[in-house]
Amino acid sequence: MNISDIKPRVYELAREAEAEIRPVFEHIDSIAEKNTIKVMAAFQDNKVSESCFAGTTGYGYDDLGREVLDKVYAQVFKTEAALVRIGFVNGTHALSAALFSMLKPGDTLLSVTGLPYDTLRNAIGIEGNLHGSLKFYGINYAQVDLKSGNPDIESIKLAASDSSVAAVLIQRSRGYDDRRALSSEEIGEICAAVKSINPRINVMVDNCYGEFTGEHEPTEFGVDLIAGSLIKNPGGGIAPTGGYIAGRADLVEKAAMRLTTPGIGGECGSTLGNNRLLFQGFFMAPHIVAQALKTAVFCAAMMKKIGFKTSPSPDEIRNDIIQMITLENADNMRRFCRGIQSGAPVDSYVTPEPWQMPGYNVPVIMAAGAFVQGSSIELSADGPMKEPYIAYMQGGITYESGKLGIMMAVSEMLE
């Protein structure tokens, strides 16, 4: 199937859907404008210049661009410091380094939003028994589940009263769970509850998929540390790889020593000519995130019209870029992902099939035709092949192309 195969009925549904969701798009645009102002101010205040775009090699000493980019991230996220590096191979790597900055043998990590994202479970030691996990180093794990999809504040307070708890982990996005994403304000309420029991507990947020979806970030509400991937929201579809950590200066420096080695920290790390892409991606990020949000809203409206359950609903406030569609069976899952893949600019001719991806305990099907491999800010859809067969769609670096991808998926579903 290609673009010319989109059915006339699908164009008709698209026109109806866009008329219904126009007010939602206006709200998304207003958030993008406010976030763009923040990013623009950070670029100007930190005197971003052509000289910042020069790359370094070898040790990477005195990399002006790397140092200025850290300051730009810190200003936008309103933190003391930030660590933005292409040396982070993915978001899980950045999150792992951040966790190690807060914990030592004998401490307990408390997750207060249920099980963390699949790939992070191995790093913590919840699943598997891998060398180098938190569990390997004698760090314990405890968990508080969400209560009817909301943070269970009283249970969180009770769990935080354990004297061994040194750090709390909050997952902002839904991941592969049937739950809603949390707003920065809600995360602030969790943080306040934890600090009321023990102000020495460090609170960290897995911020993946959430950056720039709202006017504020979790670090504006008392969170000590956030971390995420540059091939998601903050990379703006341009960053070729990498991750970031932002928060308290002492914790950021400890995370840098986990990324490199004690005594080196963030002082080394050549950027190999990538600074321009990281700056440009972050500059574009508020607008690109808005494009992804519009694509998600359009997806929810279209799939609802052909009878599928979606979360969030088309008019619901969004705190991440992920759109969940309950597809009910394996055939629908394959069809939806096949449609998304055929609507991609790259590898549109490929047929996605389920496979055992590293870090996941069941086969996963993934549709992704991206300019950057694995980029979740570009249009993609994936999900575990198990009941109730939920697809998680995200991305769309332009709404126009994202819209076409969704229309291709709907055409495939109507076959």
Summary of the structure (lengths in Angstrom):
residues: 415
radius of gyration: 20.9
end to end distance: 11.0
largest distance: 63.1
contacts: 1530
relative contact order: 0.15
helix: 43%
strand: 14%
